[in-house]
Amino acid sequence: MLRQSVVLVALCAGVTSSSAFEAKAPLKVMPLLTTTKTWEGAPIVYPQGQPEISSLIIELAPGAETGWHSHPVPSFAFILEGTLEVQLKDGRIKRLQPGEALAEVVGTLHNGKAIGDIPVKLVVFYAGAVGQNLTVPAASSP
């Protein structure tokens, strides 16, 4: 079911509202997230340049961390499996379970960690620009 939801998200990426679909019995639409701000409250601003949408499926082993990094472009994450804990440098923490989504922070250092005994698997969609990095590792750990 989660894989079907991810496919539906990809197919509906250009749709701004679930009401754009005509109601039909075999089609179900489940909104995952609608926001103008990242999870820490900053406004989402698209980068300059030729638009480029990218998506990745990321998997973290139990207890593994992403390392401190930032994203210079807006991104949206959907948790497929496991529990992900995201921490900001100021100590704020966001914990996500399967089926939850968030607009990731932009230009803010953060670290993701797989909590629990199973891997974390998430799909991330980036709204960037051609030639622009999606992720920038921190110069050094905190």
C-alpha positions in Angstrom: 0.0 0.0 0.0 2.8 2.4 0.8 4.5 1.8 -2.5 1.2 2.5 -4.3 1.0 5.8 -2.3 4.5 6.8 -3.5 3.6 6.0 -7.1 0.4 8.1 -6.7 2.4 11.0 -5.2 4.7 10.9 -8.2 1.8 10.8 -10.6 0.0 13.6 -8.8 3.1 15.9 -8.4 1.6 18.6 -10.6 -1.8 18.6 -8.9 -2.3 21.3 -6.3 -5.5 19.8 -4.8 -7.1 16.4 -4.6 -10.3 18.0 -5.9 -8.6 18.1 -9.3 -9.5 14.4 -9.7 -13.0 13.4 -10.7 -14.4 11.1 -8.0 -14.2 7.5 -9.3 -14.5 4.3 -7.3 -11.1 2.8 -8.3 -9.2 6.0 -7.6 -8.4 7.0 -4.1 -6.4 10.1 -3.3 -4.8 10.6 0.1 -3.1 14.0 0.6 0.3 13.6 2.4 1.3 17.2 3.0 0.3 20.7 1.9 2.5 23.5 3.3 4.2 26.7 2.5 6.8 26.2 5.3 9.4 23.7 6.3 8.9 21.7 9.5 10.8 24.3 11.6 8.6 27.1 10.2 10.8 28.7 7.5 9.1 29.7 4.3 9.7 27.5 1.2 11.5 29.4 -1.5 12.3 27.8 -4.9 15.9 28.2 -6.2 16.8 30.3 -9.3 17.7 28.6 -12.5 16.3 25.8 -14.7 13.9 23.8 -12.5 14.8 20.2 -11.9 12.8 17.7 -9.8 14.8 14.8 -8.3 13.7 11.9 -6.1 15.7 9.4 -4.1 14.8 6.4 -1.9 17.1 6.5 1.1 17.7 3.7 3.5 19.4 4.0 6.9 20.5 0.9 8.9 19.3 0.6 12.5 21.2 3.2 14.6 22.8 4.8 11.5 23.0 8.5 11.0 23.0 10.7 7.9 25.7 13.0 9.3 25.2 16.7 9.7 24.2 18.2 6.4 21.9 20.8 4.8 19.8 21.1 1.7 20.1 24.3 -0.5 16.8 23.4 -2.2 13.3 22.6 -0.9 12.6 18.9 -0.4 9.7 16.7 0.8 10.2 13.4 2.6 7.8 10.5 3.1 8.7 7.7 5.6 8.1 4.2 4.2 9.6 2.1 7.0 11.2 2.5 10.4 11.4 5.5 12.7 13.5 8.5 11.7 14.7 11.2 14.2 15.8 14.5 12.7 17.8 16.9 14.9 18.7 20.5 14.3 21.8 22.1 15.7 19.7 24.1 18.2 18.5 20.8 19.7 15.0 20.7 18.2 14.0 17.1 17.2 11.3 15.8 14.9 10.5 12.1 15.0 8.7 10.5 12.1 7.0 7.1 11.7 5.9 5.2 8.5 3.2 7.1 6.6 4.3 10.5 7.9 5.6 13.3 5.7 7.4 16.6 6.2 8.9 19.5 4.3 12.6 19.3 5.1 14.5 22.3 6.4 16.4 24.4 3.8 19.8 25.8 4.4 19.8 24.5 8.0 22.2 21.9 9.4 20.5 18.8 10.6 21.2 15.1 11.2 18.9 12.1 10.7 19.1 8.9 12.7 17.4 5.6 12.4 15.7 4.8 15.8 14.9 1.2 16.7 15.7 -2.2 15.4 14.6 -1.9 11.7 16.1 0.2 8.9 14.5 3.5 8.0 13.4 3.8 4.4 12.2 7.1 3.0 11.5 8.7 -0.3 12.6 12.3 -0.8 11.5 14.6 -3.6 13.8 17.7 -4.3 12.7 20.9 -6.1 16.0 22.1 -7.2 17.7 23.6 -10.3 19.9 22.0 -12.9 23.5 21.7 -11.6 22.6 22.5 -8.0 23.6 20.2 -5.2 20.7 18.5 -3.3 22.7 18.0 -0.2 25.8 19.7 1.3 27.7 17.9 4.1 28.7 20.0 7.1 32.3 21.0 7.3 32.6 19.3 10.7 30.4 17.6 13.2 29.0 19.6 16.1 
